[in-house]
Amino acid sequence: MILGSAIVYFYVVKNYNPIRELLQIIGSKMGVAYKNKSNELGFIKNTISETLDRQEKINEKLAAQDYIIKENFLTRLVKGKILNETSIEHTLTSYNMHFNSENFVAVIIYIEDINTTLNENDNYEELIKHSKSKIKNIAGKIINKNYDGFVLEFDEIIVCIINVKKEHEDDTARKMIHLFTKAKKIIEDSYGLSISVAISLIHKNYNGIAEAYEQALETIEYKTIIGSGQVMHFRDINIQKSADTHDEFINYEMQLLNCVHSREMRSAKRVLNIIFEEYLLENDISIYLAKCRMAALINTFHSIIVKFKNESVFADISDPMNELYHCDTVNKLRNYTYKILKNIESYIESKENYEVENTIKEIKQFVNKRYIDSNLSVAQIADVFDMNISYLSKLYKRQTGEVLSAYIHKIRLDNAKKLIVQTDLNIAEVSKKVGYYNSNALIRSFNKYIGITPGKYKEQVKY
């Protein structure tokens, strides 16, 4: 009996030694002390589980880092900061990105607004951030279903780079417009967003990606002319530009008038120089066309003289109109029109120095009295004070260091904060009392200028 027990004990110890060694190795390598001597299997299981969890977290961090590095590379590629085709090819291969052709199209998606009703606690910036993520997801799915490509987000826009197969090249414009019109409808219907889409022409090779992106940027800027919330193709705006070439002289005349009316005299002189150098002194201009353009320019300056005729602008000119109509050569007209602009510039500078401080005070007083009016705007103030909007905005910014619209919001928000703290009015009622159309507008302004919602502001003040 004793001998049998000894034999059993011998083999138990012999077989247990490898397990003890395994536990010691695990404890040493993992930095975990083995305390529960009666549950070796549980200790091993827990240790392996913890090891796998750590490894998974490490893998997630590495994947996130790889994603950031990949995004940075693709962003630099799109912006034209990587020019070596071989380097681009190798890097794309390392990211397992392969394209079927050398043809690329760039598409820009820009969020114009969120059309859904905002709650008091909604953060507008966070909503935009989430909306961009949703758009990237939808755009990526649509692109990958039909083409190869990738989607990026930078500089407040979403950029899609699409690789177009050779057999699709001729019909690409129509297909892209159709594809992104469909995508736009899905995005707007599903998430209550208003977006604009700009599509480039096809460009060759990897370096052509940056050219396509620049075209898409130029196209998205065109929304200021045709309106936002549309799908635009560079082909269409390029045709429009070509068709408008013959109107460039007239456009410069309008620019000249606008510059004078907004009292931007340096810009006015620059535009006048362009008119003479490119449209009146060019070598291949016909005499007839030159006379027509001179007559048009004389008529423009007639309007300018009329605008300032009651001021002491032309004290050194006995009869401004008569001298204008006696300018029978381009050079005479050039010298005389420059003299008119110079007189106006001197007059404006002397007058501004005297009047500007009182004007700013009056504008502030006006805002303080009228902030309750939801129609109060920079345009309305410009109309009341008989100023061009652009001139008023720049004058106010130059004198005060802030934009006029921001001052309007400041006064409204200052009064809103008083009502929120001192009364039991709800957000909708407060909005109306301080000049906002609805609670959404007040919440947006709070988020933008104060950094929190009205509700959170009230809580902070209470405590």
Secondary structure, 3 states (H helix, E strand, C coil): CHHHHHHHHHHHHHHHHHHHHHHHHHHHHHCCCCCCCCCHHHHHHHHHHHHHHHHHHHHHHHHHHHHHHHHHHHHHHHCCCCCCHHHHHHHHHHCCCCCCCCEEEEEEEEEEEECCCCCCCCCHHHHHHHHHHHHHHHHHHHHHHHCEEEEEEECCEEEEEEEECHHHHHHHHHHHHHHHHHHHHHHHHHHCEEEEEEECCCEECCCHHHHHHHHHHHHHHCHHHHCCCCEEEHHHHHHHHHHCHHHHHHHHHHHHHHHHHCCCHHHHHHHHHHHHHHHHCCCCCCHHHHHHHHHHHHHHHHHHHHHHCCCCCCCCCCCHHHHHHCCCCHHHHHHHHHHHHHHHHHHHHHHHHHHHHHHHHHHHHHHHHHCCCCCCCHHHHHHHCCCCHHHHHHHHHHHHCCCHHHHHHHHHHHHHHHHHHHCCCCHHHHHHHCCCCCHHHHHHHHHHHHCCCHHHHHHHHHC
